Amino acid sequence: MKYLQYYVYYYRKVPGLLGVESIQVRLLDALGPLAAIHALCHEALPTKASLDPRQVLEAVNTAIAFIGNANAQACYERRRLILRKVNPELGSYATKGGLSLSSTDLFGEGLRKTIKESMDLNKEVAGFARVSSAIG
């Protein structure tokens, strides 16, 4: 039970820890297909049998997909943590989607526009709140 208390405590105290754990899990997922290739090689060694290229390709493709997924999650967490450091309310503006390779913006080309639209909407809502409180 004491371990669980430490676990909950650190998740609340260390910003970004959940994201890091998510990335670790995704990286570990990639080890499954690689371990399958490893096992196939060990089985084939004593008998000098050849490996089925389809099995190897399938396992390698799956591992590549898992590693790509972990990288995408790491990029998202990086964006989210940077935005939260700039302003704690900006963390939700981090995008999960991939960015264009030609883009020079860390957060994508639409972030400035999205934040501006959100700020304009907040001003409008505040204006409506002032009017409705003045009316009664």
C-alpha distance (Angstrom), angle and dihedral (degrees) to the residues before:
residue distance angle dihedral
M1 . . .
K2 3.79 . .
Y3 3.82 90.0 .
L4 3.81 90.0 55.4
Q5 3.80 90.8 51.9
Y6 3.82 91.3 53.1
Y7 3.79 90.0 45.6
V8 3.82 93.8 53.9
Y9 3.82 91.5 42.0
Y10 3.80 94.2 54.5
Y11 3.79 93.6 44.8
R12 3.76 88.9 57.6
K13 3.80 95.3 43.2
V14 3.80 102.9 42.7
P15 3.81 112.6 64.6
G16 3.78 113.4 -140.7
L17 3.81 96.2 16.9
L18 3.80 93.1 120.7
G19 3.79 90.2 53.3
V20 3.79 91.9 50.5
E21 3.80 91.1 50.7
S22 3.79 89.8 50.1
I23 3.80 89.9 53.6
Q24 3.80 91.5 48.2
V25 3.81 91.2 52.8
R26 3.80 90.7 49.9
L27 3.80 91.2 50.5
L28 3.79 90.8 49.8
D29 3.81 89.0 52.2
A30 3.80 87.9 63.1
L31 3.79 90.6 59.0
G32 3.83 92.1 66.6
P33 3.81 96.5 70.3
L34 3.80 91.3 38.8
A35 3.81 90.2 52.2
A36 3.82 88.4 51.1
I37 3.82 90.1 56.0
H38 3.80 89.2 47.1
A39 3.82 91.0 52.5
L40 3.82 91.7 47.4
C41 3.81 90.2 52.7
H42 3.81 92.3 49.4
E43 3.81 90.6 49.9
A44 3.81 91.7 48.9
L45 3.83 96.5 46.6
P46 3.82 100.4 74.2
T47 3.80 94.1 44.5
K48 3.81 94.1 37.0
A49 3.79 87.2 -130.8
S50 3.75 119.7 160.5
L51 3.77 121.7 -115.1
D52 3.76 121.9 -115.4
P53 3.83 104.2 -108.9
R54 3.82 90.9 -149.1
Q55 3.81 91.6 58.9
V56 3.80 91.8 47.1
L57 3.81 93.1 47.3
E58 3.79 92.3 47.7
A59 3.80 92.1 51.0
V60 3.81 93.2 45.1
N61 3.82 92.2 47.8
T62 3.80 90.8 50.2
A63 3.82 91.6 48.7
I64 3.82 90.9 49.3
A65 3.81 90.5 50.4
F66 3.82 91.6 50.1
I67 3.81 92.2 48.8
G68 3.81 90.6 47.9
N69 3.79 89.2 51.2
A70 3.81 90.7 51.1
N71 3.80 90.1 49.7
A72 3.81 91.4 51.1
Q73 3.81 89.8 50.5
A74 3.82 90.5 49.1
C75 3.82 90.6 51.4
Y76 3.80 91.0 49.7
E77 3.82 92.7 48.8
R78 3.80 90.5 48.1
R79 3.80 91.8 52.2
R80 3.80 91.9 45.3
L81 3.81 94.0 49.5
I82 3.82 92.9 46.9
L83 3.80 91.9 49.4
R84 3.81 91.0 47.6
K85 3.80 89.5 51.0
V86 3.82 90.6 53.1
N87 3.79 91.8 46.8
P88 3.82 124.8 -13.4
E89 3.80 90.7 -136.1
L90 3.82 93.2 57.9
G91 3.82 96.8 66.6
S92 3.79 92.2 91.6
Y93 3.81 90.5 60.7
A94 3.81 93.1 69.1
T95 3.79 111.1 115.9
K96 3.79 125.2 -134.1
G97 3.78 94.0 -160.5
G98 3.76 123.5 95.4
L99 3.76 120.7 -96.8
S100 3.76 127.3 -128.8
L101 3.80 113.3 -92.6
S102 3.80 89.3 -130.8
S103 3.81 92.9 52.7
T104 3.79 117.5 110.2
D105 3.80 92.5 -167.4
L106 3.81 117.1 98.6
F107 3.79 91.4 -152.7
G108 3.78 100.5 38.4
E109 3.75 130.1 -96.8
G110 3.81 96.7 -82.4
L111 3.80 100.1 55.6
R112 3.80 96.4 91.0
K113 3.80 91.2 49.7
T114 3.82 92.4 46.9
I115 3.81 92.9 50.4
K116 3.82 91.8 46.2
E117 3.82 91.1 50.6
S118 3.81 90.0 49.0
M119 3.82 91.9 49.5
D120 3.83 91.1 48.6
L121 3.81 90.1 50.0
N122 3.82 90.5 49.5
K123 3.81 89.7 52.5
E124 3.81 91.2 50.8
V125 3.81 92.3 48.8
A126 3.82 90.5 48.5
G127 3.82 89.1 50.5
F128 3.81 91.4 51.4
A129 3.81 89.9 48.1
R130 3.82 91.2 52.7
V131 3.80 91.8 48.6
S132 3.80 93.9 47.3
S133 3.83 92.4 47.2
A134 3.82 90.3 49.9
I135 3.82 90.7 51.0
G136 3.67 93.4 52.6
